[in-house]
């Protein structure tokens, strides 16, 4: 199966400016790019589809460019709802630094060289008169208004700043075409208007002989209608300091049966045959969750490395059947990041501590839990009502872990 056919099977191709032309062009190496605006100091799992798409092309022998939008982030890609909050140049520059590290780590398939660039390098050298004369004149206002993202904002209003975003992104592609012979741009389906604007600018500036291709992929949607990449605790980030390897691993492990094969096709580098075997396992032995485990293992290792994956599996196995004393303090914090937390005064007896931390609704319930052997404190079963919960005996003298029953964990912190 050739690359494009494989991408279509995986559901990674939605719109193409010239499908037949692209099929022919991909028979020899092409240079393509995808842009990532540094609106935060980390990318999140919603970016993985495009990052892994670049990696797929790279593994197939094509040349890739990862563009960080240090300039376009100052303007903001129009959202369907309202204007974006503008960030300072200093904040965006800081974000670029972090994201550059993430992209370099993930785009290391090694078959071809990767170019990492920042569009601030050329946009910062264009003055307003050059922008209007050399680029603005090529964009018809009626054409721009008819773009889906712009037309959706006409009723609520859109600033001139965001209105010009598509021009800036088009200039990016023109610059990359002129300097790197970049003939292709990829992006999510919400970027279709920006991609077609880029193809038009290149045609008008370079002539009809300049053939380029825009390709979008469908956005990832969950079958239950909730947003992909969101959990109760918020966004799932690629930065381990914002979303630890365990929490990251658990996100994939908890993907629903309805979504797991679609996610695996899009985000796994497993072959069609391997994915079909996982799909069969899902139908015949769904309780084993082999597809979820396979995707969680693969994606966690890609993002957090072998060490991060091993830590995530160790924490998982420990919290669901091992001894938490085998975990380091950092592993405990990662594994219990989402556990209910409460602050108490050091020195409370266990009964009072359970009630104070809302682990038990009353002293009577607390005593019953303790008497039945349903309470573990820092990994030890405690049956003494008068057992004292102290900061001195806590992990790192900071955090006491209480397990209620077989799986419910609570974190006790201490008031100063």
N, C-alpha and C positions, 0 to 999 in steps of 0.2 A: 504494500500500500504506500503510495507516495504521500508526501507531507500534507498537501492540501486536502487530499481525500481523508487522511487520518484526522485532520483538524475538523473537517465537516462531520465525520462520524462522532467526534467528541462534542459536537454542539458548539464549536468555537468559531464558527463563521456565520455572520448574520448578513451584512451588506458588503458588497465589493464593487468598486467603481467600474471594473472591467474584469469579470471572472475568467472568461476565455483567454484574454490577454495575459492575466496573471498566471494561469496554468502553464502557458508557454514560457513565460519569463522565469518561473521558478525552476526550470530545467537546468539553469546555470546560476551560480551564486549572485544574490542580490543584496544590496544594503538597505536595511529598514530601521525605523526608529519608533520609539514610544516615549511619550513625555509624562513626567510625574511632577506635579506642583507641590512644593514643600510647604503646605499649609499647616503642618505640625512637625514636631521633631522626630517623628517616626512614621513609617508607612504602616498600614494595617492589612488584615487578611483580604480585604476587598481589592487590594492592589495585586494580590498574588496571581490572578488569572493573566494579567498583562505581563507581569514579570516572567512567569513561566512560559508564556507564549514567545517572548523574546528568546528565552532559553531553548525552546523547541526549534526555532529557526536556527539558532546558533549550533545546536547539535546536528542539524541537517546540513551544515556547511555554509550557511549564509552569514553575512556580516551585520552586526547589530550595533545600534547606538542607543544608549540610555540617556535621555535628556532630563535634567533637573531644571524646573522652571523658576529660577531665581528672579526672573523679570515678570513672567506671567502671573506668578503668585502675588505680586504687588497689585495686580489689577483684579484678579479673581474671575474664574470661570463662572459664568452666570448659572445660578441655581433656579429651579422652577418656582421657588417660593419668594425669596427676598434677597437683597444685596448681602454680600459677604462683608464681614468686618475686616477692615484693612489692617495689615501688620506692618511693623517698621522694617526697614531694610536690614537692620541689625538682626532682628529676630528671624527673618527669612534666610539670611546668610548663615545663621547658626543652624537652622533647620536643614539647609542644603548640606552642611558638613555631616550631619548624622545620617541623612538619607543616602548620601553618596557611599558611605561605608556599607549600608545595608544592600544597596544595589550591587556593589562590587563583590560582596559575599555570595549573593544569590546567582549572579550571572558569571559563573566560573566553570561552565561546561567544558571549556578549553579547546574546542575544535577551531574556533576563529577568534580573532582579536576583538575585544569589546571597546568601543569608544564611549567614554563618559564625559558629558559636557553640560554646561550651564548656560541657558539662553540670556542670562544677564551680561555675558561677555560681549554679545553683539547688540542687544537692544539698548544697553547703556551708552552706546556710541552713536545712536541715531537721535538727532534733534527733532523737534516737533515739525519744523518745516519740511525736513527730509521725509518724515513719516507720512505727512499729508500728501506731498508731491510724488514720492517714489512708490508709495504703497496704497494710500487711501484712495487715490484716483482710480484704482483698479476694482474697487468694491462699490457695486450699486446698492444704494440704501434699500430699495424695494426687495432686492435679492436677499439682503441680510435680515430684513424684517420677517421674511417668510421662513427663515430657519426656525425649527420647532422650539428650541430653547428660548429664542428671542420673542417669537410670537406668543408664547405662553406667559410672558412677562409684560406684555403691552398693556393689559388691563390694570395691573398693580403698579407698573412703572419700572423702568430700567435706566440706570445712569449711562451717560456717554462712556464712562470708564469701562463698565462691563460690556457695553455694546461693542467696544473696540477689541475685545479679547480675541475674537475669531481672526481679526487681522494680524494680531501679534503672533498667534499660533501658525498662521499661514506663512508669515515671514520666517518663522523657525524652519519650516520645511524647505522654503526657498533657499535659505542660508545653507542648510544641510545638503541640499541638492547641488548647489554650486560648489561647495567645499569638499563634500565626501561622496558625491554621486549617489545620494540617498534617494532611491526611487520608490520607496514604499513607507507608509505610515500605518501603524495599527493603533486601535483604541477600543474602548467600550462603545456600545451602541449609542450612548448619549453623546458621543464625540463625532457622530456622522456629519453633522453640519460643519464642524471645524475641519474635518478631513476633506470634504468636498470643496470648501473654500480654499484650502491649500492647493488642491489639484488645479483649481481655476487660476490662482495667482501664478503658479509655475507656468501654466500654459500661456497666460497673457504676457508674462515677462520673457520667457525663454522660447516661445513659439510652439506651434502644434507638434513639432517633432519631439518635444520633451514629454516622454510618456512616463507617467507615475501612477501608482496604485494606492488606493485607500481601502483598508479592510477593518471592519468592526466585528466584535464578538458580543453575543448577548450578555447583559448583566446577569449576575448570579442572583436568583430569587429562591426563597424558601417556599416550600409547598404550602405552609400554613399561613403565608402572607406576611410573616414578620421579616425584619431586615436581616440579611446575611451579614455575619460578622459582629452581631450585637449579642451580648449576654446580659444577665441581670446586673452584673458589675460594670457593664459598659463595653466599649470597643475592644476587640481583640487585636492588640498591636504586635508588630514584628520585633520590637525592642524588648529584650528579656527583662529590663528594669521596669517596664510598664505592664507587660503580661509575661509572667514567668513560664518556663518550659512546661511545668505541670499543668497550669491552667490552659495553656495553649493546646497541649496534648488532649486534655479533657474535652475541649471544645469539639474536636474532631471525633472523639470517642462517643460523644453524645448526639451526633448528627442523626436525625430520624431515618428510619428505613426508607421513607418516601423520597428522601433527598440524597442518600449516600451514593448511589450509582452515578447520578448526574454530577455530583461534586467530584467523584473519583475520575470520571471521564475528563473533566475539565482541568483538574489540578494534579492528577497523578501522572507519572511518566511510565506507568505500567502499560504493557501491550494490550491490544484489543482482546486477545485470547485470555490474558490474565484477568482483565476486568470482567469478561463474560463468565469466567469461573467464579469470581466473587459474587456476581449477580445470581448465579445458580445457587451458591451457598446461601445467599440471602433468602431465596425462595424456599429452599429445603430445610435450612437450619438457621433461621433468623436469630434465634436466641444466642447463638455463638458470636454474633456481631463481628464476623471475620472481616467484612468490608470496612467497617468503622475502624477496627484495629489496624488494618493494612494502611488506610489513608492517614490515620493519626501517626503511625510510625514513620511513614515516608515523609510527610510534610514537616513534622517536628524535627526530623533529622536534617532536612534541607535548610530549615530556618535557624535552628538552634544547635546544629551539629550533633555528632555522636554522643558527646558528653551530656548535652542538654536532653537528648532522648533517653539516655540511660538514667538520668536523674528523674525524669518524668515517670518512667516505668517503675523505678524504685519507690517513688513516693506513692504512686497508684497502688502498687502491691502491698505496701506497708499500711496505708490508711484503710485498705479494704481486707485486712486480715493479718498484718504483721505487727511488729513491736515498734511503736513510734520512737523509741529510744535509739533505734538504729539510724534515724535521720539526723542530719546536721541541723543546726538552728536555722540556716538559710533555707534548707529544704522544707522544714516545718512551716516557715513563713510563706513560702511559695505554695505548698500544698493546702494550707489553711487560709489562704488570702480571702476566700469568700465565706469562711465559716462565721457564724454569729459571734460577736465580740462584746464583752462587757468589762467595765472597770470596777474593781472593788477595793476595799481597804485590806492591806496585808494583815493576816492573822485571824480572819474569820474561820469559824468551824465549817465543815463541809456542808452541813444542812443549811446554814445561813447563806453560805456562798452560792449554793444551787438556787436558792430562792432569789437572792440579790441579783444574780446573773440571768434570771428568768429561764433557767434550765428546768426548774420545777415550779409549778404554780403555787405550791404551798409547802410548809414544813412537813406536813403529813405525806405528801407525794414524795418529797425529798427523802424522807426516812424509808419509805417503801422501796424507792429505787436503790438506795444504798443497801438495804437489808436483802434485796433480791440479787445483789451482785451485779447490778446494771450500770454501775458508775466506775469508770477508770480515771485516775488522776495521773497524768504524765506517763501513761502506759501501765500503771499498777492498779489492780482491783482493790478498792477501798471499801471496807464494811464497817468502819468505825465512825459513828456519828460525830465524834469530837475531833476527828482528824483536822488539823489546821492547814489552811491554804495560805502559804506565805511566799513572798517575793524571793526569799532566800533559796527556797527549794524549786523555784521556777526555772525553766529553760533560759539560760543566759541571765538569770535573775530578773527576767522581764515578762515571760509569757508562760502561763500554766494551761495545759491542754486537758480538757475534760471530755471523755467520750460517754455518751448516754446510749445504752443499748449497743447494737452491733456497728452502726454506721454514722450516728449523729455526733459530730464534733463541735465543741465550743471552745473559744479562746478567752482566757481570763487575763486581763491586764491589771496593773496595780496603780492605784492613786498615790500621788506623792504626799 
